[in-house]
Amino acid sequence: DGPNQVRCWIDVKPTIMLSANNYLNLTTHPKVVEATIAATKKYGAGSGSVRAIAGTMDIHLDAERKVAEFKKVEASLIYSAGYTANVGL
């Protein structure tokens, strides 16, 4: 019970959780939680739909700019899942 953690218990054995997409345990990092609360207050609790249907929001463009800066590249694209990234390429 509670937030996803990097480790979980399966059949009374500690196990590394690889199915939760939380490998770095960022979902409980205080800065991530704080940013999530701020974004939820501004944008609401749901995206409404995928970007291709609901449209591009300022938060998408801002995140892509930040990723490009971090990676020191001209531009970046953020996809909602690994599958959609592969389809998009």
PDB file of N, CA, C and O in Angstrom:
ATOM      1  N   ASP A   1       0.834  -1.183   0.000  1.00  0.00           N
ATOM      2  CA  ASP A   1       0.000   0.000   0.000  1.00  0.00           C
ATOM      3  C   ASP A   1       0.879   1.246   0.000  1.00  0.00           C
ATOM      4  O   ASP A   1       1.921   1.282   0.655  1.00  0.00           O
ATOM      5  N   GLY A   2       0.455   2.257  -0.731  1.00  0.00           N
ATOM      6  CA  GLY A   2       1.213   3.500  -0.790  1.00  0.00           C
ATOM      7  C   GLY A   2       1.850   3.694  -2.156  1.00  0.00           C
ATOM      8  O   GLY A   2       1.541   2.965  -3.099  1.00  0.00           O
ATOM      9  N   PRO A   3       2.735   4.671  -2.266  1.00  0.00           N
ATOM     10  CA  PRO A   3       3.356   4.973  -3.553  1.00  0.00           C
ATOM     11  C   PRO A   3       4.235   3.818  -4.043  1.00  0.00           C
ATOM     12  O   PRO A   3       4.733   3.016  -3.254  1.00  0.00           O
ATOM     13  N   ASN A   4       4.412   3.756  -5.375  1.00  0.00           N
ATOM     14  CA  ASN A   4       5.322   2.764  -5.945  1.00  0.00           C
ATOM     15  C   ASN A   4       6.722   2.986  -5.412  1.00  0.00           C
ATOM     16  O   ASN A   4       7.185   4.121  -5.303  1.00  0.00           O
ATOM     17  N   GLN A   5       7.379   1.915  -5.089  1.00  0.00           N
ATOM     18  CA  GLN A   5       8.754   1.964  -4.612  1.00  0.00           C
ATOM     19  C   GLN A   5       9.628   1.141  -5.554  1.00  0.00           C
ATOM     20  O   GLN A   5       9.119   0.353  -6.350  1.00  0.00           O
ATOM     21  N   VAL A   6      10.929   1.324  -5.462  1.00  0.00           N
ATOM     22  CA  VAL A   6      11.852   0.566  -6.301  1.00  0.00           C
ATOM     23  C   VAL A   6      11.841  -0.906  -5.900  1.00  0.00           C
ATOM     24  O   VAL A   6      12.013  -1.784  -6.746  1.00  0.00           O
ATOM     25  N   ARG A   7      11.643  -1.169  -4.631  1.00  0.00           N
ATOM     26  CA  ARG A   7      11.610  -2.555  -4.150  1.00  0.00           C
ATOM     27  C   ARG A   7      10.214  -2.887  -3.624  1.00  0.00           C
ATOM     28  O   ARG A   7       9.515  -2.038  -3.070  1.00  0.00           O
ATOM     29  N   CYS A   8       9.837  -4.140  -3.815  1.00  0.00           N
ATOM     30  CA  CYS A   8       8.558  -4.611  -3.290  1.00  0.00           C
ATOM     31  C   CYS A   8       8.770  -6.021  -2.747  1.00  0.00           C
ATOM     32  O   CYS A   8       9.849  -6.598  -2.883  1.00  0.00           O
ATOM     33  N   TRP A   9       7.745  -6.552  -2.143  1.00  0.00           N
ATOM     34  CA  TRP A   9       7.820  -7.905  -1.595  1.00  0.00           C
ATOM     35  C   TRP A   9       6.927  -8.816  -2.409  1.00  0.00           C
ATOM     36  O   TRP A   9       5.737  -8.546  -2.573  1.00  0.00           O
ATOM     37  N   ILE A  10       7.506  -9.909  -2.926  1.00  0.00           N
ATOM     38  CA  ILE A  10       6.743 -10.925  -3.653  1.00  0.00           C
ATOM     39  C   ILE A  10       7.061 -12.269  -3.012  1.00  0.00           C
ATOM     40  O   ILE A  10       8.223 -12.666  -2.918  1.00  0.00           O
ATOM     41  N   ASP A  11       6.028 -12.958  -2.576  1.00  0.00           N
ATOM     42  CA  ASP A  11       6.214 -14.243  -1.887  1.00  0.00           C
ATOM     43  C   ASP A  11       7.242 -14.129  -0.768  1.00  0.00           C
ATOM     44  O   ASP A  11       8.116 -14.985  -0.633  1.00  0.00           O
ATOM     45  N   VAL A  12       7.141 -13.093   0.016  1.00  0.00           N
ATOM     46  CA  VAL A  12       7.971 -12.845   1.192  1.00  0.00           C
ATOM     47  C   VAL A  12       9.444 -12.606   0.840  1.00  0.00           C
ATOM     48  O   VAL A  12      10.311 -12.716   1.706  1.00  0.00           O
ATOM     49  N   LYS A  13       9.730 -12.281  -0.425  1.00  0.00           N
ATOM     50  CA  LYS A  13      11.108 -11.987  -0.827  1.00  0.00           C
ATOM     51  C   LYS A  13      11.180 -10.558  -1.360  1.00  0.00           C
ATOM     52  O   LYS A  13      10.314 -10.140  -2.128  1.00  0.00           O
ATOM     53  N   PRO A  14      12.220  -9.795  -0.953  1.00  0.00           N
ATOM     54  CA  PRO A  14      12.386  -8.455  -1.529  1.00  0.00           C
ATOM     55  C   PRO A  14      12.739  -8.570  -3.011  1.00  0.00           C
ATOM     56  O   PRO A  14      13.599  -9.361  -3.398  1.00  0.00           O
ATOM     57  N   THR A  15      12.064  -7.772  -3.829  1.00  0.00           N
ATOM     58  CA  THR A  15      12.229  -7.841  -5.276  1.00  0.00           C
ATOM     59  C   THR A  15      12.329  -6.430  -5.830  1.00  0.00           C
ATOM     60  O   THR A  15      11.654  -5.519  -5.348  1.00  0.00           O
ATOM     61  N   ILE A  16      13.164  -6.248  -6.837  1.00  0.00           N
ATOM     62  CA  ILE A  16      13.237  -4.949  -7.510  1.00  0.00           C
ATOM     63  C   ILE A  16      12.048  -4.839  -8.451  1.00  0.00           C
ATOM     64  O   ILE A  16      11.836  -5.717  -9.287  1.00  0.00           O
ATOM     65  N   MET A  17      11.281  -3.783  -8.324  1.00  0.00           N
ATOM     66  CA  MET A  17      10.081  -3.571  -9.126  1.00  0.00           C
ATOM     67  C   MET A  17      10.463  -2.915 -10.451  1.00  0.00           C
ATOM     68  O   MET A  17      10.859  -1.750 -10.477  1.00  0.00           O
ATOM     69  N   LEU A  18      10.346  -3.660 -11.552  1.00  0.00           N
ATOM     70  CA  LEU A  18      10.668  -3.123 -12.874  1.00  0.00           C
ATOM     71  C   LEU A  18       9.420  -2.857 -13.715  1.00  0.00           C
ATOM     72  O   LEU A  18       9.537  -2.384 -14.846  1.00  0.00           O
ATOM     73  N   SER A  19       8.239  -3.147 -13.193  1.00  0.00           N
ATOM     74  CA  SER A  19       7.024  -2.965 -13.983  1.00  0.00           C
ATOM     75  C   SER A  19       6.313  -1.652 -13.700  1.00  0.00           C
ATOM     76  O   SER A  19       5.271  -1.386 -14.300  1.00  0.00           O
ATOM     77  N   ALA A  20       6.836  -0.828 -12.812  1.00  0.00           N
ATOM     78  CA  ALA A  20       6.139   0.392 -12.414  1.00  0.00           C
ATOM     79  C   ALA A  20       6.690   1.653 -13.069  1.00  0.00           C
ATOM     80  O   ALA A  20       6.199   2.744 -12.777  1.00  0.00           O
ATOM     81  N   ASN A  21       7.695   1.549 -13.947  1.00  0.00           N
ATOM     82  CA  ASN A  21       8.322   2.721 -14.570  1.00  0.00           C
ATOM     83  C   ASN A  21       8.788   3.736 -13.531  1.00  0.00           C
ATOM     84  O   ASN A  21       8.682   4.946 -13.732  1.00  0.00           O
ATOM     85  N   ASN A  22       9.298   3.228 -12.433  1.00  0.00           N
ATOM     86  CA  ASN A  22       9.783   4.087 -11.353  1.00  0.00           C
ATOM     87  C   ASN A  22      11.167   3.618 -10.914  1.00  0.00           C
ATOM     88  O   ASN A  22      11.475   3.585  -9.723  1.00  0.00           O
ATOM     89  N   TYR A  23      11.991   3.258 -11.889  1.00  0.00           N
ATOM     90  CA  TYR A  23      13.292   2.654 -11.603  1.00  0.00           C
ATOM     91  C   TYR A  23      14.175   3.552 -10.747  1.00  0.00           C
ATOM     92  O   TYR A  23      14.938   3.052  -9.921  1.00  0.00           O
ATOM     93  N   LEU A  24      14.089   4.846 -10.924  1.00  0.00           N
ATOM     94  CA  LEU A  24      14.933   5.778 -10.181  1.00  0.00           C
ATOM     95  C   LEU A  24      14.259   6.296  -8.915  1.00  0.00           C
ATOM     96  O   LEU A  24      14.818   7.132  -8.204  1.00  0.00           O
ATOM     97  N   ASN A  25      13.056   5.795  -8.636  1.00  0.00           N
ATOM     98  CA  ASN A  25      12.293   6.179  -7.446  1.00  0.00           C
ATOM     99  C   ASN A  25      11.987   7.679  -7.412  1.00  0.00           C
ATOM    100  O   ASN A  25      11.960   8.292  -6.345  1.00  0.00           O
ATOM    101  N   LEU A  26      11.760   8.255  -8.585  1.00  0.00           N
ATOM    102  CA  LEU A  26      11.480   9.689  -8.656  1.00  0.00           C
ATOM    103  C   LEU A  26      10.043  10.039  -8.275  1.00  0.00           C
ATOM    104  O   LEU A  26       9.754  11.195  -7.967  1.00  0.00           O
ATOM    105  N   THR A  27       9.142   9.062  -8.290  1.00  0.00           N
ATOM    106  CA  THR A  27       7.738   9.379  -8.012  1.00  0.00           C
ATOM    107  C   THR A  27       7.498   9.870  -6.594  1.00  0.00           C
ATOM    108  O   THR A  27       6.464  10.477  -6.314  1.00  0.00           O
ATOM    109  N   THR A  28       8.438   9.615  -5.703  1.00  0.00           N
ATOM    110  CA  THR A  28       8.281  10.091  -4.331  1.00  0.00           C
ATOM    111  C   THR A  28       9.310  11.160  -3.976  1.00  0.00           C
ATOM    112  O   THR A  28       9.391  11.585  -2.823  1.00  0.00           O
ATOM    113  N   HIS A  29      10.090  11.594  -4.952  1.00  0.00           N
ATOM    114  CA  HIS A  29      11.087  12.645  -4.685  1.00  0.00           C
ATOM    115  C   HIS A  29      10.340  13.945  -4.369  1.00  0.00           C
ATOM    116  O   HIS A  29       9.413  14.303  -5.094  1.00  0.00           O
ATOM    117  N   PRO A  30      10.721  14.657  -3.308  1.00  0.00           N
ATOM    118  CA  PRO A  30       9.989  15.864  -2.904  1.00  0.00           C
ATOM    119  C   PRO A  30       9.829  16.899  -4.020  1.00  0.00           C
ATOM    120  O   PRO A  30       8.766  17.512  -4.122  1.00  0.00           O
ATOM    121  N   LYS A  31      10.840  17.111  -4.853  1.00  0.00           N
ATOM    122  CA  LYS A  31      10.723  18.096  -5.940  1.00  0.00           C
ATOM    123  C   LYS A  31       9.715  17.641  -6.995  1.00  0.00           C
ATOM    124  O   LYS A  31       8.983  18.459  -7.550  1.00  0.00           O
ATOM    125  N   VAL A  32       9.679  16.338  -7.270  1.00  0.00           N
ATOM    126  CA  VAL A  32       8.724  15.803  -8.247  1.00  0.00           C
ATOM    127  C   VAL A  32       7.309  15.915  -7.699  1.00  0.00           C
ATOM    128  O   VAL A  32       6.393  16.310  -8.419  1.00  0.00           O
ATOM    129  N   VAL A  33       7.129  15.569  -6.435  1.00  0.00           N
ATOM    130  CA  VAL A  33       5.805  15.666  -5.810  1.00  0.00           C
ATOM    131  C   VAL A  33       5.331  17.118  -5.800  1.00  0.00           C
ATOM    132  O   VAL A  33       4.171  17.391  -6.109  1.00  0.00           O
ATOM    133  N   GLU A  34       6.214  18.048  -5.450  1.00  0.00           N
ATOM    134  CA  GLU A  34       5.865  19.477  -5.417  1.00  0.00           C
ATOM    135  C   GLU A  34       5.472  19.983  -6.811  1.00  0.00           C
ATOM    136  O   GLU A  34       4.487  20.706  -6.958  1.00  0.00           O
ATOM    137  N   ALA A  35       6.243  19.601  -7.824  1.00  0.00           N
ATOM    138  CA  ALA A  35       5.938  20.026  -9.196  1.00  0.00           C
ATOM    139  C   ALA A  35       4.629  19.413  -9.680  1.00  0.00           C
ATOM    140  O   ALA A  35       3.872  20.053 -10.410  1.00  0.00           O
ATOM    141  N   THR A  36       4.364  18.182  -9.275  1.00  0.00           N
ATOM    142  CA  THR A  36       3.116  17.519  -9.656  1.00  0.00           C
ATOM    143  C   THR A  36       1.912  18.227  -9.043  1.00  0.00           C
ATOM    144  O   THR A  36       0.895  18.415  -9.709  1.00  0.00           O
ATOM    145  N   ILE A  37       2.025  18.614  -7.796  1.00  0.00           N
ATOM    146  CA  ILE A  37       0.931  19.334  -7.126  1.00  0.00           C
ATOM    147  C   ILE A  37       0.683  20.670  -7.820  1.00  0.00           C
ATOM    148  O   ILE A  37      -0.465  21.040  -8.064  1.00  0.00           O
ATOM    149  N   ALA A  38       1.757  21.396  -8.140  1.00  0.00           N
ATOM    150  CA  ALA A  38       1.612  22.691  -8.818  1.00  0.00           C
ATOM    151  C   ALA A  38       0.969  22.514 -10.193  1.00  0.00           C
ATOM    152  O   ALA A  38       0.087  23.287 -10.566  1.00  0.00           O
ATOM    153  N   ALA A  39       1.403  21.503 -10.949  1.00  0.00           N
ATOM    154  CA  ALA A  39       0.834  21.267 -12.283  1.00  0.00           C
ATOM    155  C   ALA A  39      -0.626  20.844 -12.189  1.00  0.00           C
ATOM    156  O   ALA A  39      -1.442  21.246 -13.019  1.00  0.00           O
ATOM    157  N   THR A  40      -0.961  20.042 -11.189  1.00  0.00           N
ATOM    158  CA  THR A  40      -2.347  19.611 -11.011  1.00  0.00           C
ATOM    159  C   THR A  40      -3.243  20.798 -10.684  1.00  0.00           C
ATOM    160  O   THR A  40      -4.367  20.880 -11.180  1.00  0.00           O
ATOM    161  N   LYS A  41      -2.758  21.717  -9.855  1.00  0.00           N
ATOM    162  CA  LYS A  41      -3.545  22.912  -9.539  1.00  0.00           C
ATOM    163  C   LYS A  41      -3.769  23.772 -10.779  1.00  0.00           C
ATOM    164  O   LYS A  41      -4.834  24.371 -10.933  1.00  0.00           O
ATOM    165  N   LYS A  42      -2.772  23.839 -11.665  1.00  0.00           N
ATOM    166  CA  LYS A  42      -2.881  24.680 -12.859  1.00  0.00           C
ATOM    167  C   LYS A  42      -3.669  24.007 -13.980  1.00  0.00           C
ATOM    168  O   LYS A  42      -4.505  24.646 -14.619  1.00  0.00           O
ATOM    169  N   TYR A  43      -3.405  22.713 -14.223  1.00  0.00           N
ATOM    170  CA  TYR A  43      -3.962  22.038 -15.395  1.00  0.00           C
ATOM    171  C   TYR A  43      -5.078  21.051 -15.083  1.00  0.00           C
ATOM    172  O   TYR A  43      -5.773  20.602 -15.995  1.00  0.00           O
ATOM    173  N   GLY A  44      -5.261  20.704 -13.816  1.00  0.00           N
ATOM    174  CA  GLY A  44      -6.258  19.702 -13.462  1.00  0.00           C
ATOM    175  C   GLY A  44      -5.636  18.326 -13.320  1.00  0.00           C
ATOM    176  O   GLY A  44      -4.431  18.153 -13.508  1.00  0.00           O
ATOM    177  N   ALA A  45      -6.467  17.350 -12.989  1.00  0.00           N
ATOM    178  CA  ALA A  45      -5.960  16.019 -12.665  1.00  0.00           C
ATOM    179  C   ALA A  45      -5.843  15.091 -13.862  1.00  0.00           C
ATOM    180  O   ALA A  45      -5.271  14.009 -13.726  1.00  0.00           O
ATOM    181  N   GLY A  46      -6.351  15.459 -15.012  1.00  0.00           N
ATOM    182  CA  GLY A  46      -6.276  14.589 -16.182  1.00  0.00           C
ATOM    183  C   GLY A  46      -5.884  15.363 -17.417  1.00  0.00           C
ATOM    184  O   GLY A  46      -6.183  16.550 -17.540  1.00  0.00           O
ATOM    185  N   SER A  47      -5.210  14.684 -18.335  1.00  0.00           N
ATOM    186  CA  SER A  47      -4.775  15.350 -19.564  1.00  0.00           C
ATOM    187  C   SER A  47      -5.917  15.523 -20.550  1.00  0.00           C
ATOM    188  O   SER A  47      -5.804  16.310 -21.489  1.00  0.00           O
ATOM    189  N   GLY A  48      -7.013  14.802 -20.355  1.00  0.00           N
ATOM    190  CA  GLY A  48      -8.134  14.865 -21.285  1.00  0.00           C
ATOM    191  C   GLY A  48      -7.986  13.856 -22.398  1.00  0.00           C
ATOM    192  O   GLY A  48      -8.957  13.205 -22.784  1.00  0.00           O
ATOM    193  N   SER A  49      -6.800  13.722 -22.910  1.00  0.00           N
ATOM    194  CA  SER A  49      -6.509  12.754 -23.961  1.00  0.00           C
ATOM    195  C   SER A  49      -5.038  12.871 -24.316  1.00  0.00           C
ATOM    196  O   SER A  49      -4.305  13.664 -23.726  1.00  0.00           O
ATOM    197  N   VAL A  50      -4.621  12.082 -25.276  1.00  0.00           N
ATOM    198  CA  VAL A  50      -3.233  12.175 -25.724  1.00  0.00           C
ATOM    199  C   VAL A  50      -3.019  13.494 -26.451  1.00  0.00           C
ATOM    200  O   VAL A  50      -3.975  14.124 -26.903  1.00  0.00           O
ATOM    201  N   ARG A  51      -1.794  13.901 -26.559  1.00  0.00           N
ATOM    202  CA  ARG A  51      -1.438  15.193 -27.144  1.00  0.00           C
ATOM    203  C   ARG A  51      -1.956  15.347 -28.576  1.00  0.00           C
ATOM    204  O   ARG A  51      -2.383  16.433 -28.970  1.00  0.00           O
ATOM    205  N   ALA A  52      -1.919  14.270 -29.345  1.00  0.00           N
ATOM    206  CA  ALA A  52      -2.378  14.336 -30.738  1.00  0.00           C
ATOM    207  C   ALA A  52      -3.864  14.672 -30.835  1.00  0.00           C
ATOM    208  O   ALA A  52      -4.307  15.238 -31.834  1.00  0.00           O
ATOM    209  N   ILE A  53      -4.631  14.328 -29.811  1.00  0.00           N
ATOM    210  CA  ILE A  53      -6.072  14.598 -29.817  1.00  0.00           C
ATOM    211  C   ILE A  53      -6.391  15.872 -29.043  1.00  0.00           C
ATOM    212  O   ILE A  53      -7.155  16.710 -29.521  1.00  0.00           O
ATOM    213  N   ALA A  54      -5.812  16.024 -27.850  1.00  0.00           N
ATOM    214  CA  ALA A  54      -6.136  17.152 -26.981  1.00  0.00           C
ATOM    215  C   ALA A  54      -5.333  18.402 -27.301  1.00  0.00           C
ATOM    216  O   ALA A  54      -5.672  19.493 -26.843  1.00  0.00           O
ATOM    217  N   GLY A  55      -4.264  18.251 -28.087  1.00  0.00           N
ATOM    218  CA  GLY A  55      -3.468  19.407 -28.464  1.00  0.00           C
ATOM    219  C   GLY A  55      -2.229  19.585 -27.610  1.00  0.00           C
ATOM    220  O   GLY A  55      -2.066  18.949 -26.569  1.00  0.00           O
ATOM    221  N   THR A  56      -1.371  20.459 -28.073  1.00  0.00           N
ATOM    222  CA  THR A  56      -0.123  20.755 -27.383  1.00  0.00           C
ATOM    223  C   THR A  56      -0.355  21.886 -26.396  1.00  0.00           C
ATOM    224  O   THR A  56      -0.955  22.907 -26.731  1.00  0.00           O
ATOM    225  N   MET A  57       0.125  21.694 -25.183  1.00  0.00           N
ATOM    226  CA  MET A  57      -0.014  22.709 -24.144  1.00  0.00           C
ATOM    227  C   MET A  57       1.348  23.332 -23.868  1.00  0.00           C
ATOM    228  O   MET A  57       2.377  22.773 -24.247  1.00  0.00           O
ATOM    229  N   ASP A  58       1.356  24.468 -23.218  1.00  0.00           N
ATOM    230  CA  ASP A  58       2.617  25.138 -22.895  1.00  0.00           C
ATOM    231  C   ASP A  58       3.540  24.253 -22.067  1.00  0.00           C
ATOM    232  O   ASP A  58       4.761  24.345 -22.194  1.00  0.00           O
ATOM    233  N   ILE A  59       2.978  23.406 -21.228  1.00  0.00           N
ATOM    234  CA  ILE A  59       3.792  22.528 -20.393  1.00  0.00           C
ATOM    235  C   ILE A  59       4.553  21.507 -21.243  1.00  0.00           C
ATOM    236  O   ILE A  59       5.671  21.127 -20.893  1.00  0.00           O
ATOM    237  N   HIS A  60       3.958  21.056 -22.358  1.00  0.00           N
ATOM    238  CA  HIS A  60       4.657  20.145 -23.271  1.00  0.00           C
ATOM    239  C   HIS A  60       5.883  20.830 -23.866  1.00  0.00           C
ATOM    240  O   HIS A  60       6.987  20.286 -23.844  1.00  0.00           O
ATOM    241  N   LEU A  61       5.672  22.023 -24.392  1.00  0.00           N
ATOM    242  CA  LEU A  61       6.762  22.753 -25.044  1.00  0.00           C
ATOM    243  C   LEU A  61       7.862  23.112 -24.053  1.00  0.00           C
ATOM    244  O   LEU A  61       9.046  23.035 -24.381  1.00  0.00           O
ATOM    245  N   ASP A  62       7.474  23.503 -22.844  1.00  0.00           N
ATOM    246  CA  ASP A  62       8.456  23.845 -21.815  1.00  0.00           C
ATOM    247  C   ASP A  62       9.294  22.622 -21.445  1.00  0.00           C
ATOM    248  O   ASP A  62      10.515  22.718 -21.320  1.00  0.00           O
ATOM    249  N   ALA A  63       8.645  21.484 -21.271  1.00  0.00           N
ATOM    250  CA  ALA A  63       9.371  20.256 -20.923  1.00  0.00           C
ATOM    251  C   ALA A  63      10.326  19.857 -22.044  1.00  0.00           C
ATOM    252  O   ALA A  63      11.455  19.442 -21.781  1.00  0.00           O
ATOM    253  N   GLU A  64       9.880  19.982 -23.292  1.00  0.00           N
ATOM    254  CA  GLU A  64      10.748  19.628 -24.423  1.00  0.00           C
ATOM    255  C   GLU A  64      11.941  20.571 -24.532  1.00  0.00           C
ATOM    256  O   GLU A  64      13.043  20.137 -24.867  1.00  0.00           O
ATOM    257  N   ARG A  65      11.735  21.846 -24.255  1.00  0.00           N
ATOM    258  CA  ARG A  65      12.859  22.799 -24.248  1.00  0.00           C
ATOM    259  C   ARG A  65      13.870  22.433 -23.163  1.00  0.00           C
ATOM    260  O   ARG A  65      15.080  22.464 -23.391  1.00  0.00           O
ATOM    261  N   LYS A  66      13.364  22.089 -21.993  1.00  0.00           N
ATOM    262  CA  LYS A  66      14.254  21.734 -20.883  1.00  0.00           C
ATOM    263  C   LYS A  66      15.038  20.455 -21.174  1.00  0.00           C
ATOM    264  O   LYS A  66      16.220  20.365 -20.840  1.00  0.00           O
ATOM    265  N   VAL A  67      14.397  19.477 -21.789  1.00  0.00           N
ATOM    266  CA  VAL A  67      15.102  18.241 -22.154  1.00  0.00           C
ATOM    267  C   VAL A  67      16.178  18.539 -23.192  1.00  0.00           C
ATOM    268  O   VAL A  67      17.294  18.029 -23.092  1.00  0.00           O
ATOM    269  N   ALA A  68      15.848  19.363 -24.189  1.00  0.00           N
ATOM    270  CA  ALA A  68      16.835  19.722 -25.218  1.00  0.00           C
ATOM    271  C   ALA A  68      18.028  20.446 -24.600  1.00  0.00           C
ATOM    272  O   ALA A  68      19.173  20.168 -24.955  1.00  0.00           O
ATOM    273  N   GLU A  69      17.771  21.361 -23.691  1.00  0.00           N
ATOM    274  CA  GLU A  69      18.863  22.063 -23.000  1.00  0.00           C
ATOM    275  C   GLU A  69      19.726  21.079 -22.214  1.00  0.00           C
ATOM    276  O   GLU A  69      20.954  21.133 -22.271  1.00  0.00           O
ATOM    277  N   PHE A  70      19.077  20.192 -21.491  1.00  0.00           N
ATOM    278  CA  PHE A  70      19.794  19.214 -20.677  1.00  0.00           C
ATOM    279  C   PHE A  70      20.663  18.304 -21.544  1.00  0.00           C
ATOM    280  O   PHE A  70      21.800  17.994 -21.186  1.00  0.00           O
ATOM    281  N   LYS A  71      20.119  17.880 -22.686  1.00  0.00           N
ATOM    282  CA  LYS A  71      20.853  16.979 -23.579  1.00  0.00           C
ATOM    283  C   LYS A  71      21.778  17.730 -24.532  1.00  0.00           C
ATOM    284  O   LYS A  71      22.526  17.115 -25.292  1.00  0.00           O
ATOM    285  N   LYS A  72      21.725  19.075 -24.490  1.00  0.00           N
ATOM    286  CA  LYS A  72      22.546  19.932 -25.360  1.00  0.00           C
ATOM    287  C   LYS A  72      22.312  19.618 -26.837  1.00  0.00           C
ATOM    288  O   LYS A  72      23.249  19.432 -27.613  1.00  0.00           O
ATOM    289  N   VAL A  73      21.022  19.565 -27.196  1.00  0.00           N
ATOM    290  CA  VAL A  73      20.611  19.347 -28.582  1.00  0.00           C
ATOM    291  C   VAL A  73      19.658  20.465 -28.987  1.00  0.00           C
ATOM    292  O   VAL A  73      19.173  21.219 -28.144  1.00  0.00           O
ATOM    293  N   GLU A  74      19.400  20.560 -30.277  1.00  0.00           N
ATOM    294  CA  GLU A  74      18.568  21.644 -30.800  1.00  0.00           C
ATOM    295  C   GLU A  74      17.118  21.551 -30.330  1.00  0.00           C
ATOM    296  O   GLU A  74      16.501  22.564 -30.001  1.00  0.00           O
ATOM    297  N   ALA A  75      16.578  20.333 -30.299  1.00  0.00           N
ATOM    298  CA  ALA A  75      15.166  20.162 -29.942  1.00  0.00           C
ATOM    299  C   ALA A  75      14.947  18.751 -29.409  1.00  0.00           C
ATOM    300  O   ALA A  75      15.800  17.876 -29.555  1.00  0.00           O
ATOM    301  N   SER A  76      13.789  18.549 -28.790  1.00  0.00           N
ATOM    302  CA  SER A  76      13.430  17.211 -28.309  1.00  0.00           C
ATOM    303  C   SER A  76      11.927  17.019 -28.457  1.00  0.00           C
ATOM    304  O   SER A  76      11.173  17.984 -28.580  1.00  0.00           O
ATOM    305  N   LEU A  77      11.508  15.767 -28.443  1.00  0.00           N
ATOM    306  CA  LEU A  77      10.093  15.408 -28.437  1.00  0.00           C
ATOM    307  C   LEU A  77       9.856  14.486 -27.255  1.00  0.00           C
ATOM    308  O   LEU A  77      10.650  13.581 -27.000  1.00  0.00           O
ATOM    309  N   ILE A  78       8.781  14.710 -26.543  1.00  0.00           N
ATOM    310  CA  ILE A  78       8.429  13.845 -25.425  1.00  0.00           C
ATOM    311  C   ILE A  78       7.184  13.058 -25.817  1.00  0.00           C
ATOM    312  O   ILE A  78       6.177  13.624 -26.242  1.00  0.00           O
ATOM    313  N   TYR A  79       7.278  11.747 -25.666  1.00  0.00           N
ATOM    314  CA  TYR A  79       6.151  10.861 -25.942  1.00  0.00           C
ATOM    315  C   TYR A  79       5.612  10.324 -24.628  1.00  0.00           C
ATOM    316  O   TYR A  79       6.323  10.291 -23.623  1.00  0.00           O
ATOM    317  N   SER A  80       4.353   9.904 -24.638  1.00  0.00           N
ATOM    318  CA  SER A  80       3.716   9.434 -23.407  1.00  0.00           C
ATOM    319  C   SER A  80       4.087   8.001 -23.056  1.00  0.00           C
ATOM    320  O   SER A  80       3.851   7.564 -21.930  1.00  0.00           O
ATOM    321  N   ALA A  81       4.659   7.268 -23.992  1.00  0.00           N
ATOM    322  CA  ALA A  81       5.038   5.871 -23.734  1.00  0.00           C
ATOM    323  C   ALA A  81       6.126   5.458 -24.717  1.00  0.00           C
ATOM    324  O   ALA A  81       6.265   6.045 -25.790  1.00  0.00           O
ATOM    325  N   GLY A  82       6.887   4.453 -24.342  1.00  0.00           N
ATOM    326  CA  GLY A  82       7.931   3.948 -25.228  1.00  0.00           C
ATOM    327  C   GLY A  82       7.376   3.481 -26.558  1.00  0.00           C
ATOM    328  O   GLY A  82       7.997   3.692 -27.600  1.00  0.00           O
ATOM    329  N   TYR A  83       6.204   2.843 -26.533  1.00  0.00           N
ATOM    330  CA  TYR A  83       5.586   2.367 -27.772  1.00  0.00           C
ATOM    331  C   TYR A  83       5.304   3.524 -28.724  1.00  0.00           C
ATOM    332  O   TYR A  83       5.597   3.433 -29.916  1.00  0.00           O
ATOM    333  N   THR A  84       4.740   4.605 -28.208  1.00  0.00           N
ATOM    334  CA  THR A  84       4.413   5.734 -29.089  1.00  0.00           C
ATOM    335  C   THR A  84       5.670   6.410 -29.613  1.00  0.00           C
ATOM    336  O   THR A  84       5.662   6.959 -30.715  1.00  0.00           O
ATOM    337  N   ALA A  85       6.743   6.379 -28.844  1.00  0.00           N
ATOM    338  CA  ALA A  85       8.015   6.923 -29.339  1.00  0.00           C
ATOM    339  C   ALA A  85       8.505   6.095 -30.515  1.00  0.00           C
ATOM    340  O   ALA A  85       8.961   6.649 -31.516  1.00  0.00           O
ATOM    341  N   ASN A  86       8.418   4.780 -30.407  1.00  0.00           N
ATOM    342  CA  ASN A  86       8.838   3.913 -31.507  1.00  0.00           C
ATOM    343  C   ASN A  86       7.964   4.099 -32.739  1.00  0.00           C
ATOM    344  O   ASN A  86       8.475   4.120 -33.858  1.00  0.00           O
ATOM    345  N   VAL A  87       6.666   4.233 -32.553  1.00  0.00           N
ATOM    346  CA  VAL A  87       5.753   4.451 -33.678  1.00  0.00           C
ATOM    347  C   VAL A  87       6.045   5.797 -34.331  1.00  0.00           C
ATOM    348  O   VAL A  87       6.005   5.919 -35.555  1.00  0.00           O
ATOM    349  N   GLY A  88       6.339   6.808 -33.513  1.00  0.00           N
ATOM    350  CA  GLY A  88       6.599   8.150 -34.030  1.00  0.00           C
ATOM    351  C   GLY A  88       7.888   8.264 -34.807  1.00  0.00           C
ATOM    352  O   GLY A  88       8.030   9.152 -35.648  1.00  0.00           O
ATOM    353  N   LEU A  89       8.825   7.383 -34.540  1.00  0.00           N
ATOM    354  CA  LEU A  89      10.098   7.425 -35.248  1.00  0.00           C
ATOM    355  C   LEU A  89       9.987   6.675 -36.538  1.00  0.00           C
ATOM    356  O   LEU A  89      10.959   6.591 -37.288  1.00  0.00           O
TER     357      LEU A  89
END
